[in-house]
Amino acid sequence: MESLYLHRSNWWFLIGSGLVNTIVFSFVLLCLTFISGHGLAVWHFPLAFILALLINYLAARHFYPGEFFPVFIRTTLIILIIILISILISGLFYDISPDGQMYHMESAVQMKAGWNPFKKELPLELNQAIWLNHYGKGVEDPQATIYAFTKRLETTKSTNFILLAASFCLSMSFLIKLNRFSFRKNILFSTLLAFNPVTFYQLLNTYVDGQLASFLLCFIAIAWLLYLEANRYFLILLASILVILINIKFTALVFAGIFTVGMLLTFFVCKRWQVFKRAFIVSVLATIFAVGVVGYFPYMINIVKYHDILYPGLKVLKSEAGKFTPPRLIHKNQLSKFFISFFSHTDNLHLTATKDPVIRTKIPFTFDKTDLFNASKPYVVYMAGLGPFFSGICLSSILIFSYWLWRLKNWKDALPFIIIAGSILISVLIISEAWYARYVPQLWFFPLILLIVTEADQGKTIRKIRHFLYIIMLVNISFCLASFPYVYYKTAQIKYELDQLKASKQIIPVEFTYFTSNRARFIEYNIPFREISIPDSSAVFMSSSSTKMIPPAKMPDLPKSLVLRTGEKVVKHFHLNDSRGYRVL
């Protein structure tokens, strides 16, 4: 029976490892290519996939010495199917997010056009140049390799789906190897962990926070797998995760450090000396490689050229955060801001329309139409961004864990769980803008880990409360799905606009303003355009964009899709759009 569990656990590990390493190797290959003085090419992503499969081939031989080839072939096919489906789904939706169109997709566009961030800075007059020149590209680099491979900019979002699947598979691998729960419960726990609301909300855009959450979950899963077995392939995956995690954004460097210390401390206090030594060495080497080699841009360049690893500096970063901080939070300390948001209604506050919006607090588990309305938006809202029920879930899990701990005969048995939960909590509270869930997506793992730990207590009342909380968590996550039809409708709207412009067979005057990546839409549709300055009074704004254009006097009257016709009726009925096509819910 034990060998059967190991067989299943390793099977899930191979799939998760293959997916993670495909993304990591695409990042590493592109960085090494930049260091050599060359640029982005079509071969980066396919070669990364082949290298990931090579690691999987060796791992399969290790895990299944007598029957490795059939396992390798089956897991390879599953990995390939996941990647292809991810690319296909992501290509069906346009990224309608502001930051995605302004900054994240622009990175891929610039790299495809020949930009080498290791060798040259973009001119400051270029839109978002300060962030493009000085922020890590642990998300954008792999996305750029997919763009180079598919020639479709929107397929860059496929990394979201790939990493969500990877985090699910690695969670399954650990839970099955732990051999404590039924297969059904393993599926439930892995789903709840992987479908972090921030990850779920950001599946259809190119923000980095959802992928950050997925990588942090992969880190937690591989750390626990190492706790159970000091395996060389677990260590290889640990190194891979650290290399890319450190390069996602500046706060990810902090998170990686805290999570690594928490992992090593767990191994130390539990006297897992062999895995402690190996994990320590791997973590140090991976960090050196992550910062000094593939992270030469931005970390080493920022240090050498600007004498600040966090250039353009904390003051600039804080001032940027201040632009979307509600006035009633600006002068609060970070803990006060966090708890105000934690106990608030899920609300985006309409900061662009209201100068000083009221922040309404609530009793946990209560909700009203404001919560339901805002939880269904296609992005992470400012206040209580992890969903209407998260505060209640979190407090309940702490009470249940405290009760389980009080009844525990040997408190030393709880030390590993206390350390990992404490590491998550510290990584959240150390961030000055932790009130905004998008910046601390790992907070979602905290109550769920506490609940999973207390599964050892099968008392009737405790068991019923836990099951209720699991259901509430699923409901909480389900709100994210409500935004998918809206994004699909906006995608249909964008496609219709582009189809009309293409059918006009005219050169379109356009001003991309902040959303410069929108030019890829014109190029992919073979729409001729010329960039000029267009005053707002004579401009037509493209759907879900700041891009301005002067359309032909008579636009072609093309047939509209069922999705577009239905969406227009719903939008008109509920008044969901402003005059520029922005959603103003």
C-alpha positions in Angstrom: 0.0 0.0 0.0 2.8 2.4 0.9 4.5 1.8 -2.5 1.2 2.6 -4.2 1.0 6.0 -2.4 4.6 6.7 -3.4 3.9 5.8 -7.0 0.9 8.2 -7.1 2.8 11.0 -5.3 5.8 10.8 -7.6 3.4 10.8 -10.7 1.9 14.1 -9.6 5.4 15.4 -8.8 6.6 14.7 -12.3 3.8 16.7 -13.8 4.2 19.6 -11.5 8.0 19.6 -11.8 7.8 19.5 -15.6 5.4 22.5 -15.7 7.5 24.5 -13.3 10.8 23.7 -14.9 9.5 24.6 -18.4 8.7 28.1 -17.1 12.0 28.4 -15.1 14.2 27.1 -17.9 12.6 29.6 -20.3 13.5 32.3 -17.9 17.1 31.1 -17.4 17.7 30.5 -21.1 16.5 33.9 -22.0 18.6 35.6 -19.3 21.7 33.7 -20.4 21.0 34.7 -24.0 20.8 38.3 -22.9 24.1 38.0 -21.0 25.8 36.6 -24.2 24.6 39.7 -26.0 21.8 38.1 -28.1 18.1 38.5 -27.9 14.7 36.8 -27.7 14.2 34.0 -30.2 11.5 31.5 -31.2 13.6 28.6 -29.9 13.7 29.6 -26.2 10.4 28.1 -25.1 10.6 24.8 -27.0 14.2 24.3 -25.7 13.0 25.0 -22.2 10.3 22.4 -22.5 12.8 19.8 -23.8 15.2 20.6 -20.8 12.3 20.2 -18.4 11.5 16.8 -19.9 15.2 15.8 -19.6 15.0 16.4 -15.9 11.7 14.5 -15.7 13.3 11.6 -17.6 16.0 11.3 -15.1 13.6 11.7 -12.2 11.3 9.0 -13.7 14.3 6.6 -13.9 15.0 7.4 -10.2 11.4 7.0 -9.0 10.4 4.1 -11.3 13.5 2.0 -12.0 11.6 -0.9 -13.5 8.9 0.9 -15.4 10.1 4.5 -15.9 9.5 4.8 -19.6 5.7 4.4 -19.7 5.4 6.8 -16.7 7.6 9.3 -18.4 5.6 9.2 -21.7 2.2 9.5 -19.9 3.3 12.4 -17.7 5.0 14.1 -20.7 1.7 13.9 -22.7 -0.2 15.4 -19.7 2.4 18.2 -19.4 2.1 18.9 -23.1 -1.7 18.9 -23.0 -1.7 21.3 -20.1 0.7 23.7 -21.8 -1.3 23.6 -25.1 -4.6 24.1 -23.4 -3.2 27.0 -21.4 -1.9 28.7 -24.5 -5.3 28.1 -26.3 -7.4 29.5 -23.4 -5.2 32.5 -22.8 -5.4 33.4 -26.5 -9.2 33.5 -26.3 -9.2 36.5 -23.9 -7.7 39.9 -24.2 -6.0 41.4 -21.2 -8.2 44.3 -20.2 -6.2 45.3 -17.1 -4.5 48.7 -16.9 -1.1 47.4 -15.7 -1.1 44.5 -18.1 -1.6 46.8 -21.1 0.7 49.5 -19.8 3.7 47.6 -18.4 3.7 43.8 -18.3 2.9 43.1 -21.9 5.0 46.0 -23.0 8.0 44.1 -21.6 7.3 41.2 -24.0 6.7 43.6 -26.9 10.0 45.4 -26.3 12.0 42.1 -26.0 10.5 40.7 -29.2 11.5 44.0 -30.9 15.1 43.4 -29.9 15.5 45.0 -26.4 18.1 43.4 -24.2 17.6 44.6 -20.6 21.0 43.3 -19.5 22.8 45.5 -22.0 20.7 48.5 -22.7 18.1 50.7 -20.9 15.0 51.9 -22.7 14.8 55.7 -23.1 13.0 57.4 -20.2 10.5 59.1 -22.5 9.1 55.6 -23.4 6.0 54.7 -21.5 6.7 53.0 -18.1 10.4 53.0 -18.9 11.4 53.3 -15.2 9.7 50.1 -14.3 10.8 48.3 -17.5 14.4 49.2 -16.8 14.7 48.4 -13.1 12.1 45.7 -12.2 12.8 41.9 -12.2 11.3 39.9 -15.1 10.7 36.5 -13.5 7.2 36.6 -15.0 7.7 38.7 -18.1 10.7 36.8 -19.5 8.9 33.4 -19.7 5.9 35.2 -21.1 8.1 36.8 -23.8 9.4 33.4 -24.8 5.8 32.2 -25.4 5.1 35.4 -27.4 8.1 34.8 -29.6 7.0 31.2 -30.1 3.2 31.8 -30.8 3.4 35.3 -32.3 0.3 36.1 -30.3 0.8 38.6 -27.4 -2.3 37.5 -25.5 -0.9 33.9 -25.2 1.6 35.3 -22.7 -1.2 34.8 -20.0 -0.8 31.1 -20.4 1.9 31.0 -17.7 -0.9 31.8 -15.2 -2.7 28.6 -16.1 0.5 26.5 -16.3 1.7 27.5 -12.9 -1.8 27.1 -11.3 -1.8 23.5 -12.6 1.8 23.0 -11.3 0.9 24.3 -7.8 -2.1 22.0 -7.8 0.0 18.9 -8.9 2.8 19.6 -6.3 0.2 20.0 -3.5 -1.3 16.7 -4.6 2.1 15.1 -4.6 2.8 16.2 -1.0 -0.7 15.3 0.4 -0.6 11.8 -1.2 2.9 11.2 0.1 1.7 12.3 3.5 -0.9 9.5 3.3 -3.2 11.0 5.9 -6.3 11.9 3.9 -8.6 10.3 1.3 -8.1 11.0 -2.4 -11.2 13.2 -2.4 -9.9 15.4 0.5 -6.5 15.6 -1.3 -8.3 17.0 -4.3 -10.3 19.4 -2.2 -7.2 20.7 -0.3 -5.1 21.1 -3.4 -7.9 22.9 -5.2 -8.4 25.3 -2.3 -4.7 26.0 -2.1 -4.0 26.4 -5.8 -7.1 28.5 -6.6 -6.0 31.4 -4.4 -8.4 34.3 -5.2 -5.5 36.4 -6.4 -4.3 33.7 -8.7 -7.9 33.1 -9.9 -8.6 36.8 -10.5 -5.4 37.2 -12.5 -5.7 34.2 -14.8 -6.9 36.4 -17.6 -4.4 39.2 -17.3 -0.6 39.6 -17.1 -0.3 40.9 -13.5 2.5 39.0 -11.6 0.9 38.5 -8.2 -1.1 35.4 -9.1 2.0 33.7 -10.4 3.8 34.8 -7.2 1.1 33.0 -5.2 1.5 29.9 -7.3 5.3 29.8 -6.9 5.0 30.4 -3.2 2.6 27.4 -3.0 5.1 25.3 -5.0 7.8 26.3 -2.5 5.6 25.2 0.4 4.8 21.9 -1.3 8.4 21.1 -2.2 9.6 22.1 1.3 7.2 19.6 2.9 8.2 16.9 0.3 11.8 17.5 1.4 10.7 17.2 5.0 9.4 13.7 4.2 12.3 12.7 2.0 15.7 14.3 1.2 15.4 13.6 -2.5 17.8 15.1 -5.1 15.0 15.9 -7.5 13.0 17.7 -4.8 16.2 19.7 -4.2 16.5 20.5 -7.9 12.9 21.8 -8.0 13.6 23.8 -4.8 16.5 25.5 -6.6 14.4 26.2 -9.7 11.6 27.8 -7.7 14.0 30.0 -5.8 15.8 31.1 -8.9 12.6 32.5 -10.5 10.8 33.5 -7.3 13.6 35.9 -6.3 13.3 37.6 -9.7 9.5 38.2 -9.9 9.5 41.5 -7.9 11.3 43.1 -5.1 8.9 41.9 -2.4 9.3 38.3 -3.8 12.9 38.5 -2.7 11.8 39.2 0.9 9.2 36.4 0.7 11.7 33.9 -0.6 14.1 34.8 2.2 11.4 34.4 4.9 10.0 31.2 3.5 13.6 29.7 3.1 14.4 30.6 6.7 11.1 29.0 7.8 11.9 25.8 5.9 15.4 25.5 7.2 14.2 26.3 10.8 11.7 23.5 10.5 14.3 21.0 9.4 16.6 22.2 12.2 14.2 22.0 15.1 12.9 18.6 13.9 16.5 17.4 13.7 16.3 16.5 9.9 20.0 17.1 9.7 20.6 15.6 6.3 17.9 17.6 4.5 18.8 20.7 6.5 22.4 20.6 5.2 21.4 19.8 1.6 18.6 22.4 1.5 20.8 25.1 3.0 23.5 24.5 0.4 21.0 24.4 -2.5 19.3 27.6 -1.2 22.5 29.5 -0.9 23.7 28.4 -4.4 20.3 29.1 -5.9 20.2 32.6 -4.4 23.7 33.4 -5.7 22.7 32.3 -9.2 19.3 34.1 -8.9 20.8 37.4 -7.9 24.3 37.4 -9.4 23.7 35.7 -12.8 20.1 35.6 -14.1 19.3 38.4 -11.7 22.2 40.5 -12.8 19.3 42.5 -14.3 17.9 44.1 -12.3 19.7 43.5 -9.0 23.4 43.8 -9.8 22.8 46.6 -12.4 20.9 48.6 -9.8 23.7 48.1 -7.2 26.6 48.8 -9.6 25.0 51.7 -11.5 22.6 53.2 -9.0 24.0 52.0 -5.6 20.5 50.8 -4.6 19.3 47.2 -5.1 15.7 48.5 -5.0 16.3 51.3 -7.4 14.3 53.6 -8.1 14.2 53.4 -4.3 11.7 52.8 -1.6 10.5 56.4 -1.6 9.4 56.1 -5.2 7.9 52.7 -4.6 5.9 54.0 -1.6 4.8 57.1 -3.5 3.4 54.8 -6.3 1.6 52.8 -3.6 0.2 56.1 -2.2 -1.5 56.9 -5.5 -4.1 54.2 -4.9 -4.2 54.2 -1.1 -7.5 55.4 0.3 -7.1 58.8 2.0 -8.4 57.4 5.3 -5.5 54.9 5.3 -2.6 57.1 4.2 -1.6 58.2 7.7 -2.2 54.9 9.4 0.6 52.5 10.3 0.8 49.3 8.3 -0.9 47.1 11.0 -3.8 49.5 11.3 -4.2 49.5 7.5 -4.1 45.8 7.3 -6.7 45.2 10.0 -9.0 47.9 8.6 -9.0 46.2 5.2 -9.3 42.8 6.9 -12.5 43.7 8.6 -14.0 45.7 5.7 -16.6 45.0 3.1 -15.1 43.8 -0.1 -15.0 47.1 -2.0 -13.0 48.9 -4.6 -14.0 52.3 -3.2 -14.2 54.1 -6.6 -11.0 56.1 -5.8 -11.0 57.7 -9.3 -14.6 59.0 -8.7 -14.6 59.7 -5.0 -11.9 61.8 -3.3 -12.4 60.4 0.2 -14.6 57.3 0.1 -15.9 55.8 3.3 -14.4 52.5 4.3 -17.2 50.4 5.8 -16.2 47.7 8.4 -18.3 44.6 9.0 -18.7 41.6 11.3 -16.9 38.5 9.8 -19.1 36.3 7.7 -21.7 39.1 7.1 -22.1 40.5 3.6 -24.3 42.7 1.5 -24.6 43.6 -2.2 -21.4 45.7 -2.0 -19.4 42.5 -1.2 -21.0 40.4 -3.8 -20.8 43.1 -6.5 -17.1 43.8 -5.9 -16.1 40.2 -5.4 -17.3 39.5 -8.9 -15.1 42.1 -10.6 -12.3 41.0 -13.0 -9.5 42.1 -10.7 -8.4 42.1 -7.0 -10.3 45.0 -5.3 -8.6 47.2 -2.7 -10.4 46.4 0.5 -10.8 42.8 1.7 -9.5 41.6 -1.6 -9.4 37.9 -0.7 -13.2 37.8 -0.7 -16.2 38.6 1.5 -15.8 35.6 3.8 -12.0 35.5 4.3 -12.0 37.4 7.6 -14.4 34.9 9.1 -12.6 31.9 7.7 -9.3 33.2 9.1 -10.5 33.9 12.6 -12.4 30.5 12.7 -9.3 28.6 11.6 -7.2 30.3 14.3 -9.8 29.4 17.0 -9.9 25.8 15.8 -6.1 25.5 15.6 -5.8 27.0 19.1 -8.3 24.5 20.4 -6.4 21.6 18.7 -3.1 22.9 20.1 -4.6 23.1 23.7 -5.7 19.5 23.5 -2.4 18.3 22.0 -0.4 16.2 24.4 3.0 17.0 23.0 3.3 20.6 21.7 6.6 19.7 19.9 4.5 17.9 17.3 3.0 21.2 16.3 6.3 23.1 15.9 6.6 22.5 12.1 3.1 23.8 11.5 3.6 26.8 13.8 6.8 27.7 11.9 5.3 27.5 8.5 2.1 29.4 9.5 4.3 31.9 11.3 6.5 32.3 8.2 3.5 33.1 6.1 2.1 35.6 8.7 5.5 37.3 9.1 5.9 37.6 5.3 2.5 39.3 5.2 2.8 41.7 8.1 6.3 42.9 7.1 4.9 44.5 3.9 3.8 48.1 4.4 0.9 47.8 2.0 -0.4 44.4 3.2 -3.9 45.9 3.4 -4.0 45.3 -0.4 -4.4 41.6 -0.9 -2.7 41.6 -4.3 0.6 42.4 -2.6 0.3 39.5 -0.1 -1.5 36.7 -1.9 0.1 34.1 0.4 -2.2 35.2 3.2 -4.8 32.9 1.6 -2.7 29.8 2.6 -2.6 30.7 6.3 -6.1 29.6 7.5 -6.2 26.6 5.1 -2.9 25.2 6.5 -4.3 25.6 10.0 -7.5 23.8 9.1 -5.6 20.9 7.4 -3.3 20.5 10.4 -6.4 20.1 12.7 -7.8 17.3 10.6 -6.1 15.0 13.1 -9.0 16.0 15.5 -12.0 14.1 14.2 -14.4 15.3 16.9 -17.9 15.5 15.5 -18.4 19.2 16.2 -14.9 20.3 15.0 -15.3 18.2 11.9 -18.6 19.8 11.0 -17.2 23.3 11.5 -14.2 22.5 9.3 -16.4 21.1 6.5 -18.6 24.3 6.7 -15.4 26.4 6.3 -14.2 24.4 3.3 -17.6 25.0 1.7 -17.4 28.7 2.5 -13.9 28.8 1.0 -15.2 27.3 -2.2 -18.0 29.8 -2.3 -15.5 32.6 -1.7 -13.4 31.4 -4.6 -16.4 31.0 -6.9 -17.0 34.7 -7.0 -13.9 35.0 -9.2 -15.6 32.9 -11.9 -18.3 35.6 -12.3 -15.8 37.9 -13.9 -14.9 35.5 -16.8 -18.1 36.2 -18.9 -17.5 39.9 -18.5 -13.9 39.6 -19.8 -15.1 37.4 -22.6 -17.6 40.0 -23.6 -15.0 42.8 -23.5 -12.8 40.5 -25.7 -15.6 40.1 -28.2 -16.0 43.9 -28.2 -12.3 44.4 -28.8 -12.3 41.9 -31.6 -15.3 43.5 -33.3 -13.5 46.9 -33.2 -10.4 45.4 -34.7 -12.5 43.6 -37.4 -14.2 46.8 -38.3 -10.9 48.7 -38.6 -9.4 45.9 -40.7 -12.4 45.8 -43.0 -12.2 49.6 -43.5 -8.9 49.1 -45.3 -7.7 52.5 -44.2 -4.7 53.8 -42.3 -6.0 54.5 -38.7 -4.7 57.6 -36.8 -4.0 56.4 -33.3 -2.4 57.5 -30.0 -1.6 54.6 -27.7 -1.0 56.9 -24.7 -0.2 54.7 -21.7 -1.3 51.4 -23.3 1.5 51.1 -25.8 1.3 47.3 -26.0 -2.0 47.8 -27.9 0.0 48.3 -31.0 0.5 44.6 -31.1 -3.2 44.2 -31.7 -3.0 46.3 -34.8 0.0 44.5 -36.0 -1.5 41.0 -35.4 -4.6 42.1 -37.3 -2.6 43.6 -40.1 -4.3 47.0 -39.5 -2.2 49.9 -40.9 -1.9 52.8 -38.5 0.1 56.0 -37.9 0.8 57.4 -34.5 -0.3 61.0 -33.9 -1.4 63.2 -31.0 -5.2 63.1 -30.7 -7.2 65.5 -28.4 -9.8 63.8 -26.3 -12.6 65.9 -27.9 -12.1 64.3 -31.3 -10.9 60.8 -30.1 -12.7 57.5 -29.8 -11.3 55.4 -27.0 -10.9 51.7 -27.7 -12.7 49.3 -25.5 -11.1 48.8 -22.0 -8.1 50.9 -23.1 -6.7 54.4 -22.9 -5.8 54.1 -26.6 -7.3 56.9 -28.7 -8.1 56.7 -32.4 -9.9 58.5 -35.2 -11.9 55.8 -36.9 -13.1 56.0 -40.5 -16.1 58.3 -41.1 -18.2 55.2 -41.9 -17.2 52.1 -40.1 -18.1 48.8 -41.8 -21.3 47.3 -40.4 -20.2 43.8 -39.6 -22.4 41.0 -38.0 -22.0 40.8 -34.3 -21.4 37.6 -32.4 -24.0 36.2 -30.0 -21.6 37.0 -27.1 -21.3 40.6 -28.1 -25.0 41.1 -28.7 -25.9 39.5 -25.3 -23.2 41.4 -23.5 -24.3 44.7 -24.9 -27.9 44.1 -23.7 -26.7 43.3 -20.2 -24.3 46.3 -20.1 -27.0 48.6 -21.3 -29.5 47.2 -18.8 -27.2 47.6 -15.8 -25.3 50.6 -17.0 -21.9 48.9 -16.5 -19.7 51.1 -18.8 -18.7 54.7 -18.9 -18.3 56.7 -22.1 -14.7 55.4 -22.7 -15.5 51.7 -22.3 -14.1 51.4 -18.8 -16.1 49.4 -16.4 -17.3 51.5 -13.5 -19.0 49.0 -11.2 
